[in-house]
Amino acid sequence: MILLLFLGTMGLSLWATFRVKSVYQRYHQGGTLSGLTGAQTAQRILAAAGIRDVSVVAGEGLLSDHYDPVHRRLVLSPDNYHGVSPAALGVAAHEAGHALQHQAAYAPLQWRMSAVGAATIANQVVLWLPLLGLFTGFIQAPLAMAIVAVGWGVLMLFNLVTLPVEFDASRRAKACLSGMGIIRTPEESDAVNRVLNAAAFTYVAAFLTTLVYFLWHLAPFLLGRSDD
C-alpha cells in the first residue's frame, strides 16, 4: 500500500512541476493593460503597505523568485523582474505577499522561518545517512532508518507549515492586484489565478511526497520487523 502511495506521490510531484512550468509558459506571453513590470508591481504593493525597507532585485535563473526575510529582499527572476505578462505580475505579487506577511508577523511564516535551520539539517540527513548506514555499515541499518525517518518527519512538518504560508501569500497577491487596479480584466485575473494555483499545487505535492517518505521509513517500526 505504501509502495503505491510512494509511486503515486512521485508521479504527482512530477506532474505538478510540469504543470506549473506549462501554465507559466502559457501566460508568460503578452502584457496587461496596466503596462507594469513585475518589479514595478512588487514595488507598488510594498509602497501601498508602507514597507520601505524591502528591496526588489533581479535574481538569476528561471522561476528563482523568492522573498528573503533575513536580508529584506524580494528577488525576482529576470523574466519576472522585467516582464509585463500576467504570469510575471502574479509571481511578483505573490512574493510581495510574503513581505506583507512578514510585516504583519503572520504566524505560519514565523514558524517556517524558525524551522529553516532544522529543515536544512534534515535534508542533509535524509540525503547522506542512508548511504552511510546501509552501504558502508558505519551506522547500523535500524538506527539509520530511525534517524532518516525523523529527518523525513521534520521535512514533512516543514512542508505542512509551508502550505498556509504559500496559500495566504497568493490570496494577498490576488487581492492587491485586483484592489490596486493592476489587474483590470477578467482574462488577466483568470491568468493570474491559474499561474498562482498551479504554483500552489507544487507545495501540496511536496508535502504529500515527504509525508509518504516519512511513512515509508516509519512503517517498519510501526508494523514490526519480520526478523524480530
N, C-alpha and C positions, 0 to 999 in steps of 0.2 A: 504493500500500500504506500509506504513512504517512498519507495523507488518510483512509483508512478507519480507521486506528488513532486518528487525531485525533478523528474524529466519534464513534467508539466510546467513547473515554475521556470525551468531553464528555457523552455520554448516561449513562455510568456515574457520573460525578460528580453529575449532576442527580438520578439515581435514588438514589444514596447519601444525598444531602441530604434528599430526600423521605422516604426510608426511616427515617432517624434521627428526623425530626420525627414521622412517623406512629407509630413504636414508642413514642417518648417520650409522645405524647399518649395512647396506649392504656394505658400503665402509670403515668400520672400521676394516675390516679383512685384513690380508696380509700386505705387505710393498711396498716400492718403490725402484727403482734402486739406488737412492741416499743414501739410508740407514739412512737418518737423522730422528731424532725425531722431534716432534712438537716444543719443546723448542729450539733445535738447529736451526730449520728453522726460528723461530722468531728472534733469536739472530743474524743469518746471515743477515736477511733483515734489521734489525736495524743497524748493523755494516756497511752494504753497504751504508746506507743513512747517516752515520756519527752520528747516535743517540747513545750516550753513557750514558745518564742519565736516561734511562728507564730500569728497572729490569724485568726479565722474571721469574715468580714464579709459583709454583704449588698451585692451589686452592683446593676446596673441591666440591664434588658432580658431577653429570652428566651434561655436557653442561653448565657449570657455567662460561664459558670463557668470559672475558671482558677486556677492556682497561680502566685503572683508570687514567684519566688525572691529577687529583689532587695530587696523591701520585706518579705519574710517574711509574706505574707498569702495566705490561702486565700479567694478571692472566689467566692461562690455567688449565682446569680441569685435574685431574690426568691422565685420558686416553689419552688426547691430549698432555699433557706435555711430557709423556714418550712414547707415541705411535708413530709408524713409518708408519701408514697407510695413504693413500691418504686423508682420512677424517681428520685425525689429522693434517696433514700438511696444508690442506686447511683452517681449522679453525684457526690454529696458524698464518698463513699468513694474514688472514682476520683481526685478532686483531692487528697484526703488521701494517696493513694498516691504522688503526686508529691512531697509533703513528706517521705514516708518515703524516697523515692529520694534526695532532697537530703541528708537526714541520713546516708544510707549512702554518699554520694559515688558514686552509681550512674553508671558511666562514660558511657553514652549520653546521660544527662541533662546531664552536664558538657559533653559535646561540643556538644549542642544549645544550651546556654546561651552557649557561646563563639561559636557561629555565628549568633546572633540578629542582630548588627550587620551581618554580611555579607549575610544573607538580606534584611534591610530595604533595604539599598542595591540589591541585585539586583532586588528587587521594583519599586523606582522606575525602574531601568534598563529593564526589560522593558516597563514601562508607558509611559514617555515617549520613550525613544530611537527607537523605530520612527517616531514622529510627526516627530521632528526629522530623522532620517536619510532617510526615504522620502518625506516630503511637503514639507519646506522645503528640502532639499538642503544643509542645514547640515553634515551629515556624509555622505560618500559611502556609498551603499547597501551595498556589500560590507563596508565597515568596520562600519557599523551592525549588519548581520546577524551579523557575527562577535562583536561585543560583546554583542548580545542573546542569542546562543547561549551565551556564557559565563554570562550572567545566569541563563538558564534552567537551566544546568548546576548553578549554585550552589543554586538553589531546589530542584532535583531531589535533590541530595545532602542538603540540609536536611530535606526531607520523608522521605528514606530513613532518616536518623538518628532522625527523629521516631517511626517505626514501633515500634522496640523500646521506646522511652520510653512510648508510649501502651499497648502491649500489656502491658508489665510493670506499669504503674500499675493496669490493670484486674485483672490477676492478683492483685496485692496487695489490691485492694479486695474482691474476692470472698473471699479467704482471711480478711481481717479481719471482714467481715460475717458469715461463717459461724462462724469461730472464736470470736468475741466474743458470739455469740448474738443479734446484731442482726437477722439474717435467720433465721427459725426454721422455715419450712415449705418443702416442695418448690416450691409455687406461687410463693412470694416469691423463692426462689432462681432459678427459671426466668425470672421477670420481670426481675430484675436482670441476668441473663446476656444476655437479649435486648436490653435497653437498651444495655449496655456493648458487646456485639458489633456492634450497629448503628452505634454511635458509632465504633468501631474501624475499620469498613469505610470511613468517610469519609476516614480518613487514608490508607488503601490507595488509594482513588480519587484523592486529592490527589497522591500520589506518582506514580501511573500517568499522570495528566494532565501533570504537569511533565516526566516522562520523555519523553512523546510530543512536547510542545512543544520540548524540548531537541533531540530527534532531527529534528524538523521544520526547525528553524533550522540544524542542523548538516549536514543532508543535502546541500545544495548544495556544501559544501566537501569532503565525502567523495566525492560522485559526480562532481564537476566541473561547471562551468557550461557550458551549451550554446553560449555565445558565445566560449568560450576557444579 
